[in-house]
């Protein structure tokens, strides 16, 4: 299951030493509801290798502002604490898998 992160614990997770994927989403967002199940599947498949997280942009405003999140869903891919890739909008599972594999 994807880890739910907040403005309060995001830095700790990004700097954990593992690759990190963060899905910025909101309950009211239709495309977010399409991506959500894919993110959950990936969290299970990559457990122990990649930290896969979800952040509700309605409950957390600082982090989305810091990373310039203007549209959701936006998925950021981190390696060594830095953003190395980004996916804005819904995409097929294969697109996410390719981006995650490039982190490993």
Buried (B, 14 or more C-beta within 10 A) or exposed (E): EBBEBBBEEBEEBBEEEBBBBBBBBBEEBEBBBEBBEBBBBBBEEBEEEBBBBBBBBEEBEEBBEEBEBEEBBBBBBBBEEEEEBEBBEBBEBEEBBEBBEEBE
